[in-house]
Amino acid sequence: MVKISSFILFTATVAASWVSAAPVVAPTDNTTVAIPSPPANETIPVELIGSVEEDLLVTLNSKDPFSASITHRGKATWFTDSYGACNYKWNGYKEPIVALNSHQMGIQSWGNPVCNRRVRIVNADHPERSVVARVVDKCPGNLCAWGSLDLSPYAFKKLDHLAIGVLNITWNYV
């Protein structure tokens, strides 16, 4: 039996349901950050609890949520499309692009400060494989968990074969 403290479980649940997290700016004074209550029916895989908690706390404590020193952990999937939340047209078969999870991107689409930023994505199981991709879209709804990214076929193939479908990744802004 695995014992998980209620703080870690609560923090992980909040992080997974936090839909307006980007940009996350830590208060500079002694003010309190309000975090909405998570939906009662939402659960998180146990293997993500540590990384979600770490990501949330590091991001909250950072004065720059786009800092290259913050390493995010999650899953990578791939998608085909040519237009998205940032109002940019792209060709996912010819350029490395990414859809950021909605938890870290937040509710704003066009004009979001995350749009057009570059991220370095590393295959966690094969760290020698990496790609730099541009954020041009948002993973819809709760399809991507906190820390997860949806990649264009071009970007995904730099990390592994499309047939793999889902990869463990780490990533940071560049």
Summary of the structure (lengths in Angstrom):
residues: 174
radius of gyration: 15.7
end to end distance: 40.0
largest distance: 49.1
contacts: 536
relative contact order: 0.22
helix: 24%
strand: 23%
